Amino acid sequence: MYKWRPGRLFWKLLLALWVCMILSIAGVATYFQLTGRGPPPSVDGIARIGVLPVAPLVSAGVAILVTGLALAWYLSRPLQHLRWALRRIAEGHLDTRVQPLMGRRSDEIADLAQDFDRMAVRLQQLTESRKVLLHDISHELRSPLTRIQAAIGLLRQDPAQSEAMIGRIGREGERLDALIEELLTLHRMEAGVAARERVDVIELLYAIAEDADFEARASSRSLVIEAPGQFVADVNGDLIYRAFENVIRNAVKFSPEGAVVEVSSRIVGDGRVLETVVSDRGPGVPEHMLESIFQPFTRVEGQEPVHGAGLGLAISRRAMEMHGGQVVAARRAGGGLEVVLTLPLRDA
């Protein structure tokens, strides 16, 4: 348990108060000397140091000592708490919190302690999510590699299966390539490096919808879009393209045969925000997973047969957040899922 001990700031504050008192006394004595005046008449027998009586000096010294000790303790103690907490964080103890040590303080130092705790909570969350992400990445990379090794083993045992095994190795290699590409995209977005350009997002949406509808018709599905007008914004075109494309292709992928995926956009907020809703009639998502599906490598229960790295929606959310927007999902009445993407004209 942390114990407070007087530090350098404590003694500096105490010394400053004493110096202040000494300078005040020296100023009074100098005034008497320069003006030739004396202090007010006093009762005979009172001890003096020069022209100054001893009793007020002793009284002032005691007052400065008590006040200085209290003030120095009040100011230096919470700062030493913060120093201790910073050392704990540097040692890897991310569960360290300093606010409980501040008692009932309600000043700027207490505000600093609250900011420190918020930082510690965020660091702890990020560290834990990184650990989970690394675990998931190792698992996702291991699975196709294991299948490639199995295919090579079967190929050695039975060369007659060479065509099938080579095809399997090729598919697994493509999955690895796609996974690594999405991981690199996610990493670039985490780094926050993105060049901006003026893009008509409505035009971009129509291009994505046209390609998605062409591919959807090959599997007896279709896509319709309603997005009137223009919405020209300063964005990173590639990232915004990936954000909308991932959500739209996800809706097509999980839709049953004969279903129609609906994409609807409108400009709200006095022309400052583009709101896009992507609706499907797929199996939907359980209520408790509506938020977690935007985390990397999340698989919806019962949908394991559908291939994918599980990074598409995570990339979509991160790309929108980089531009000051957001992505949320909700269960659709009558079955299916609705994903709402909001993109402001410019970052707040």
C-alpha positions in Angstrom: 0.0 0.0 0.0 1.3 3.5 -0.9 2.4 5.7 2.0 2.9 9.4 1.7 6.4 10.8 2.6 7.5 14.5 2.4 9.1 15.1 -0.9 11.1 17.9 -2.5 7.9 19.9 -3.3 6.9 19.8 0.3 10.1 21.3 1.6 10.2 23.9 -1.3 6.7 25.1 -0.4 7.6 25.3 3.3 10.9 27.2 2.5 9.0 29.6 0.2 6.6 30.5 3.0 9.5 31.1 5.4 11.3 33.2 2.9 8.1 35.2 2.4 7.9 35.9 6.2 11.6 36.8 6.4 11.3 39.2 3.5 8.2 40.8 5.1 10.1 41.3 8.3 13.2 42.7 6.5 10.9 45.1 4.6 9.4 46.4 7.8 12.9 46.9 9.4 14.2 48.6 6.3 11.2 50.9 6.2 11.9 52.0 9.9 15.6 52.6 9.1 15.1 54.6 5.9 12.3 56.8 7.3 13.9 57.3 10.8 10.6 56.3 12.4 10.1 53.7 15.1 7.5 51.2 15.7 4.4 52.1 17.7 5.2 52.6 21.4 5.0 49.4 23.4 4.9 48.4 27.0 8.3 48.4 28.7 9.9 45.1 29.3 8.9 43.5 25.9 11.9 41.7 24.3 13.0 43.1 21.0 15.2 42.2 18.1 16.4 45.6 17.0 13.3 47.7 16.6 11.0 44.6 16.2 9.3 42.9 19.2 10.1 39.2 19.6 6.5 38.1 20.5 4.9 38.9 17.0 8.0 37.4 15.3 7.6 34.1 17.2 3.8 34.2 16.6 4.3 34.8 12.9 6.9 32.0 12.7 4.6 29.5 14.4 1.8 30.5 12.1 4.0 30.2 9.0 5.2 26.7 10.2 1.7 25.4 10.8 0.3 26.9 7.6 3.3 25.9 5.6 3.1 22.3 6.8 -0.6 22.1 6.0 -0.3 23.7 2.6 2.8 21.7 1.6 1.1 18.5 2.7 -2.1 19.4 0.9 -0.4 20.1 -2.4 2.4 17.6 -2.5 0.6 14.5 -1.2 -1.7 14.1 -4.3 1.2 14.7 -6.7 3.1 11.9 -5.0 0.0 9.7 -5.4 0.1 10.5 -9.2 3.8 9.8 -9.3 3.3 6.4 -7.6 0.5 5.6 -10.0 2.6 6.5 -13.1 5.3 4.2 -11.9 2.8 1.4 -11.4 1.5 1.9 -15.0 5.0 2.0 -16.4 5.6 -1.4 -14.6 2.6 -2.9 -16.4 0.0 -2.7 -13.6 -2.7 -1.2 -15.8 -5.4 -1.8 -13.1 -3.9 1.1 -11.0 -6.3 3.8 -10.1 -5.4 7.1 -8.3 -8.8 8.7 -7.8 -9.7 6.7 -4.7 -6.5 8.0 -3.0 -7.7 11.6 -3.5 -10.4 11.5 -0.9 -12.9 14.3 -1.1 -10.8 16.7 -3.1 -12.6 18.7 -5.8 -9.9 20.9 -7.3 -7.7 20.8 -10.4 -5.5 18.0 -9.0 -8.6 15.9 -8.5 -9.6 16.6 -12.1 -6.1 15.5 -13.1 -6.5 12.3 -11.2 -9.8 11.6 -13.0 -8.1 12.2 -16.3 -5.3 9.8 -15.3 -7.8 7.1 -14.4 -9.6 7.5 -17.7 -6.3 7.1 -19.5 -5.5 4.0 -17.4 -8.9 2.4 -18.2 -8.4 3.1 -21.9 -4.9 1.7 -21.9 -6.1 -1.4 -20.1 -8.9 -1.9 -22.7 -6.5 -1.4 -25.6 -4.0 -3.7 -24.2 -6.6 -6.4 -23.5 -8.1 -6.0 -27.0 -4.6 -6.2 -28.5 -4.0 -9.5 -26.7 -7.3 -10.9 -28.0 -6.5 -9.6 -31.5 -3.1 -11.3 -31.5 -4.6 -14.5 -30.3 -7.3 -14.3 -33.0 -4.8 -13.4 -35.7 -2.6 -16.4 -34.8 -5.7 -18.7 -34.9 -6.9 -17.3 -38.3 -3.5 -17.7 -39.8 -3.0 -21.1 -38.5 -6.2 -22.5 -39.9 -5.5 -22.1 -43.6 -1.8 -23.1 -43.1 -3.0 -26.3 -41.4 -5.3 -27.0 -44.4 -2.4 -26.3 -46.8 -0.2 -28.7 -44.9 -3.0 -31.3 -44.9 -3.4 -30.9 -48.6 0.3 -31.4 -49.2 0.3 -34.5 -47.0 -2.6 -36.0 -49.0 -0.9 -35.1 -52.2 2.2 -37.0 -51.2 0.2 -40.0 -50.2 -1.9 -40.0 -53.4 -0.5 -38.1 -56.3 -3.7 -38.9 -58.3 -5.4 -36.2 -56.3 -3.0 -33.6 -57.4 -5.5 -31.5 -59.3 -7.9 -31.3 -56.3 -5.2 -30.7 -53.8 -3.5 -28.0 -55.8 -6.9 -26.3 -56.2 -7.3 -26.5 -52.4 -3.9 -25.1 -51.8 -4.6 -22.2 -54.2 -7.9 -21.4 -52.4 -6.2 -21.4 -49.0 -3.4 -19.2 -50.3 -6.0 -16.7 -51.6 -7.6 -16.7 -48.2 -4.3 -16.0 -46.5 -3.6 -13.2 -49.0 -7.0 -11.6 -48.3 -6.6 -11.9 -44.6 -3.1 -10.3 -44.6 -4.4 -7.5 -46.8 -7.3 -6.8 -44.4 -4.9 -6.9 -41.5 -2.7 -4.3 -43.2 -5.7 -2.1 -43.9 -6.8 -2.3 -40.3 -3.2 -1.5 -39.1 -3.0 1.6 -41.4 -6.3 2.8 -40.1 -5.2 2.3 -36.5 -2.1 4.4 -37.3 -4.5 7.2 -38.5 -2.6 7.9 -41.7 -5.1 8.7 -44.5 -4.8 11.2 -47.3 -8.0 13.2 -48.0 -9.6 14.2 -51.3 -12.9 15.6 -52.4 -15.2 12.7 -53.3 -18.9 12.5 -54.2 -19.9 9.8 -51.8 -23.3 9.3 -53.5 -21.5 8.5 -56.8 -19.2 6.1 -54.9 -22.2 4.4 -53.4 -23.8 3.8 -56.9 -20.5 2.3 -58.1 -20.4 -0.1 -55.2 -24.1 -1.0 -55.6 -23.7 -1.7 -59.3 -20.8 -4.1 -58.8 -22.6 -5.8 -55.8 -25.8 -6.2 -57.7 -24.0 -7.7 -60.7 -22.4 -10.3 -58.4 -25.6 -10.9 -56.4 -27.6 -11.8 -59.5 -25.2 -14.7 -60.1 -26.5 -16.2 -56.9 -30.2 -15.4 -57.4 -30.1 -12.3 -55.3 -30.4 -8.6 -56.1 -29.7 -5.1 -54.8 -31.6 -1.8 -55.1 -30.3 1.6 -54.2 -32.0 4.9 -53.5 -29.6 7.7 -53.0 -30.6 11.1 -54.6 -28.5 14.2 -55.0 -24.8 14.7 -54.3 -22.7 14.6 -51.1 -19.2 15.9 -51.8 -16.9 15.6 -48.8 -13.2 15.6 -48.0 -12.5 12.0 -47.3 -10.1 9.2 -48.0 -11.8 7.6 -51.0 -10.3 4.1 -50.6 -11.3 3.8 -46.9 -14.8 5.1 -47.4 -15.2 2.8 -50.4 -14.1 -0.2 -48.2 -16.5 0.9 -45.4 -19.6 0.9 -47.6 -18.5 -2.0 -49.7 -17.9 -4.3 -46.7 -21.3 -3.6 -45.3 -23.1 -4.0 -48.6 -21.3 -7.2 -49.6 -21.9 -8.6 -46.1 -25.6 -8.0 -46.6 -25.6 -9.8 -50.0 -23.5 -12.7 -48.7 -25.9 -13.5 -45.9 -29.1 -12.9 -47.8 -31.1 -16.0 -48.9 -31.7 -16.8 -52.6 -34.4 -14.5 -54.2 -33.9 -11.8 -51.5 -33.4 -8.1 -52.2 -30.8 -6.0 -50.4 -31.9 -2.4 -50.0 -29.5 0.5 -49.8 -31.1 3.9 -48.9 -29.2 7.1 -48.4 -30.4 10.6 -47.4 -28.8 13.8 -46.5 -29.7 15.1 -43.0 -28.6 17.7 -40.5 -29.0 20.7 -42.9 -26.9 19.0 -45.6 -24.0 18.2 -43.2 -24.5 14.5 -42.7 -25.1 11.5 -45.1 -27.1 8.7 -43.5 -27.0 5.3 -45.3 -29.1 2.3 -44.3 -28.3 -1.1 -45.7 -31.1 -3.7 -45.1 -31.2 -7.4 -45.8 -33.4 -10.4 -45.1 -30.7 -12.7 -43.9 -30.6 -14.7 -40.6 -29.9 -11.6 -38.7 -27.8 -11.2 -35.6 -28.6 -12.0 -31.9 -29.4 -8.9 -29.8 -26.3 -9.5 -27.6 -24.0 -9.5 -30.7 -25.2 -6.3 -32.4 -22.1 -4.4 -31.0 -19.6 -7.2 -31.0 -19.9 -8.0 -34.8 -17.8 -4.8 -35.3 -14.9 -6.4 -33.4 -12.2 -8.1 -35.5 -12.7 -11.9 -36.1 -16.2 -12.0 -34.6 -18.3 -14.8 -36.0 -22.1 -14.8 -35.7 -23.4 -17.9 -34.0 -24.6 -20.5 -36.6 -22.9 -18.8 -39.6 -19.5 -20.6 -39.5 -19.9 -22.1 -43.0 -19.7 -18.6 -44.6 -16.1 -17.9 -45.5 -14.5 -14.7 -44.4 -11.8 -13.3 -42.1 -14.2 -11.5 -39.9 -12.5 -8.1 -40.4 -14.9 -6.4 -42.9 -17.3 -4.8 -40.4 -14.4 -3.9 -38.1 -12.7 -2.1 -41.0 -16.0 -0.3 -41.9 -16.5 1.0 -38.4 -12.9 2.2 -38.0 -13.0 3.9 -41.4 -16.2 5.8 -40.6 -14.9 6.8 -37.1 -11.7 8.2 -38.7 -14.0 10.5 -40.7 -16.1 11.5 -37.6 -18.9 9.1 -38.5 -20.2 5.9 -37.0 -21.7 2.5 -37.9 -24.5 0.8 -35.9 -26.5 -2.3 -36.5 -30.1 -3.2 -35.5 -32.4 -6.2 -35.9 -34.8 -5.6 -38.8 -38.6 -6.0 -38.3 -39.7 -9.2 -40.1 -36.2 -10.7 -40.0 -32.8 -9.6 -41.2 -30.4 -6.8 -40.3 -30.1 -3.1 -40.7 -26.8 -1.4 -40.7 -26.8 2.4 -40.5 -23.7 4.4 -41.6 -23.5 8.1 -40.9 -20.8 10.3 -42.5 -20.5 14.0 -41.7 -19.5 16.5 -44.4 -16.3 17.1 -42.4 -14.8 16.0 -39.1 -16.2 17.7 -35.9 
